[in-house]
């Protein structure tokens, strides 16, 4: 029988239960990543008891593959449209709008569901249900409608069901209706208060993040406080321990009854919050910690955690591939293994978040590739307010369902504590981040540091610090180079061009379809001033990244096309540019921006536009020749042959050093313009595996025939050039360690 002292922990990581959990996990993970035979690699991690490891790892792989077969063994993917019946497993929430081709997708709402009938087929498969209009559905509600099935990239789903119509045919069960009403009443109270601190509270208490803005969510992520934006294991632990303390006072002698009531209360809490995978993980992981705390033995906690992992993987093997699952397990294991030794030297308020951070850091690197210097201090400072926010918020939610006024009074009491968390996040988010490659090499760096510290290997610590510092302070020998002048950012299927005018300052032409990719490129280049921003035309793959480009940067003049189509994208862009210096230029005009001389060749004003056709919006692009010293560049957005021919006929075209190839290298090019420009280097901004066949093989052959060095972002990554036309491409970032 294990001892109740810390010495009883010795050898516990090699107990059969822990070995089973690890083997199941590795077996399912390898099966999900590289097929069933990959499970045979699992035993390599376990020197002892390898027969157990082999058997259980193969069992994990078998469970994963059986679940894959169960989910995907259905005849529905080939069906176009049919009448369906499905049971909702969550409520509907808005999806992130995506760029489809040149347009921003319409706003949609999605929910997890189990499809039970589709046309003549009876089935039972998990799907993602998408609706173009909001449907006020509740978990366990049965809905019907017509729609079509498309394949899903997520292996855990049998498909994505695009609903054309949707109606309720059976209401949710009484428990879920009560939970929905409970959440709705609390959200109504929270909505009466303004600011990020008010929006944070429903997330921490009930997991409802609908009031949180994207900017606030990003600040919390950058500060390393993402786990506080929604219900996490920490919130579950606080509620469980608080409830247990109350039950100890109310029921001092009935030990069994006390824990039965605790279990019932936590189950009710799970129902109210919603039984999403993340919530179920948090509840199970929290239960292991509470169980260990009750028993007073770390070894019991570790075995309980292993049992929880095994059960969760058996029920849903797809979680083996989930970063959320891995972080949840790692944080719990870190607290179990490291917290007590750390508490001997550090206060508990520091030891617990440090223990979780140590275990989670390698996974965070694999997930985001970034480490915040301020993450640990931010978690320590924020932890002061987490308990009062969680407890007072829960009490407010309870009273909001009895008396709105009383609920509001208690909710206002949580405000100072929530304000403290948001203030800590704002300060922490403003600090520089360390970026590591999102690979095993990147994850190995913090692991090596931890091992060196634990083993007290000073020489290894100094060596690692020296290696990281060298990587941070010598990136100029790599990409983009110390004297870079022009960078074609890798923004996928879209455009984003940066021409440096001074240190930290650049002209930007188009901002791509993905705000994060364009913002990351500008951050990597340390650009915080944009004296001129040119949005060539209003197709989504050229303008959707605008919001993040504007945020935190000084932006001067903004040129936009005279042509206002597509109207939806135009309206979004102009709302984001409200109050800024927006201009519409005319062909023939010349401007000077810092050291750059710019001549406008086309601007969508009608002088270079063909009659209205499918290419009209492309031909409305602003086209310019920019000269900076001896360097010259032609960039024309998506102009096609009609506009290109008119530009050539204007007799304002001259030879250039660099051609930013129009329309992502499509076959629609007017070759006489290429002859007149006679570029030495051509950049093609194109997405990997795009559906349009860009770039055109015909164009590539023509560029090669003319001796033009051609680079493309789908193969070469981000592209950099200096004034001497020495180019650098960013193909692989396995070595990339930098600050920003």
NORBEL-V945842 format. One record per backbone hydrogen bond with DSSP energy under -0.5 kcal/mol. NH is the residue of the N-H (numbers start at 1). CO is the residue of the C=O. If there is no record, write none. Layout:
nh co
NH CO
NH CO
This chain:
nh co
8 5
9 6
10 7
12 9
14 11
15 12
19 15
20 16
21 17
22 18
23 19
24 20
25 21
26 22
27 23
28 24
29 25
30 26
31 27
32 28
33 29
34 30
35 31
38 35
39 36
40 37
41 38
42 39
44 41
45 42
46 43
47 45
50 47
52 49
53 49
54 50
55 51
56 52
57 53
58 54
59 55
60 56
61 57
62 58
63 59
64 60
65 61
66 62
67 63
68 64
69 65
70 66
71 67
72 68
73 69
74 72
79 76
82 147
84 145
85 117
86 143
87 114
88 86
88 141
89 112
90 112
93 110
95 108
100 98
100 103
101 99
103 100
105 98
109 131
110 93
111 129
113 127
114 87
115 113
115 125
116 85
117 85
118 121
119 83
121 118
123 116
125 115
127 113
128 159
129 111
129 127
130 128
130 161
131 109
132 163
137 135
140 88
141 138
142 170
143 86
143 141
144 167
145 84
147 82
148 162
149 79
150 160
155 153
157 154
158 126
159 126
160 150
161 128
162 148
162 160
163 130
163 161
164 146
165 146
167 144
169 142
170 142
177 173
178 174
179 175
180 176
181 177
182 178
183 179
184 180
185 181
186 182
187 183
188 184
189 185
190 186
191 187
192 188
192 189
193 190
199 195
200 196
201 197
202 198
203 199
204 200
205 201
206 202
207 202
207 203
208 202
209 207
212 209
217 213
218 214
219 215
220 216
221 217
222 218
223 219
224 221
225 220
228 225
229 226
231 203
236 232
237 233
238 234
239 235
240 236
241 237
242 238
243 239
244 240
245 241
246 242
247 243
248 244
249 245
250 246
251 247
255 253
258 254
259 255
260 256
261 257
262 258
263 259
264 260
265 261
266 262
267 263
268 264
269 265
270 266
271 267
272 268
273 269
274 270
276 274
280 276
281 277
282 278
283 279
284 280
285 281
286 282
287 283
288 284
289 285
290 286
291 287
292 288
293 289
294 290
295 291
296 292
297 292
301 297
302 298
303 299
304 300
305 301
306 302
307 303
308 304
309 305
310 306
311 307
312 308
313 309
314 310
315 311
316 312
319 316
320 317
321 318
322 319
326 322
327 323
328 324
329 325
330 326
331 327
332 328
333 329
334 330
335 331
336 332
337 333
338 334
339 334
339 335
342 338
343 339
344 340
344 341
345 342
346 342
350 347
351 347
352 348
354 350
355 351
356 352
357 353
358 354
359 355
360 356
361 357
364 360
365 361
366 362
367 363
368 364
369 364
369 365
371 434
373 371
373 432
375 372
378 374
379 375
380 376
381 377
382 378
383 379
384 380
384 381
385 382
386 382
387 383
389 385
390 386
391 387
392 388
393 389
394 390
395 391
396 392
397 393
398 394
399 395
400 396
401 397
401 398
402 399
403 399
407 403
408 404
409 405
410 406
411 407
412 408
413 409
414 410
414 411
415 411
415 412
418 414
419 415
420 416
421 417
422 418
423 419
424 420
425 421
426 422
427 423
428 424
429 425
430 426
430 427
431 428
434 371
435 433
435 738
436 369
436 434
439 437
443 439
444 440
445 441
445 442
446 442
447 443
448 444
449 445
450 446
451 447
452 448
453 449
454 450
455 451
456 453
457 452
458 456
461 457
462 458
463 459
464 460
465 461
466 462
467 463
468 464
469 465
470 466
471 467
472 468
473 469
474 470
475 472
477 474
478 475
482 476
484 481
485 721
486 721
487 498
488 719
489 487
489 496
491 489
494 492
495 541
497 509
498 487
499 507
500 485
500 498
501 505
502 505
505 502
506 529
507 499
508 532
509 497
510 508
510 534
511 542
512 495
513 491
515 513
518 514
519 515
520 516
521 517
522 518
523 519
524 520
525 521
526 523
527 522
528 504
528 526
529 504
530 554
533 557
534 508
535 533
535 559
536 534
538 565
540 102
542 539
543 539
544 540
545 512
546 543
549 545
550 546
551 547
553 550
554 528
555 553
556 530
557 531
558 581
559 533
560 583
561 535
562 603
570 566
571 567
572 568
573 569
574 570
575 571
576 572
577 573
578 575
580 577
582 580
583 558
585 583
588 600
589 586
591 598
593 596
594 592
596 593
597 627
598 591
599 625
600 589
601 599
601 623
602 623
609 606
616 613
619 615
620 616
620 617
621 618
622 536
623 602
624 635
625 599
626 633
627 597
628 631
629 595
631 628
633 626
634 658
635 624
636 660
639 636
644 640
645 641
646 642
647 643
648 644
649 645
650 646
650 647
651 648
652 647
656 677
657 632
658 632
659 681
660 634
660 658
661 659
661 683
663 637
664 661
665 662
666 662
666 663
669 667
671 669
673 670
674 670
675 671
676 672
677 673
678 674
680 657
681 657
682 709
683 659
684 711
685 683
686 684
690 687
693 690
696 665
700 696
701 697
702 698
703 699
704 700
705 701
706 702
707 704
708 703
709 680
710 708
711 682
713 684
715 712
716 712
717 713
718 730
719 488
720 728
721 486
722 726
723 483
725 722
727 725
728 720
730 716
730 718
731 729
736 733
737 735
738 435
740 433
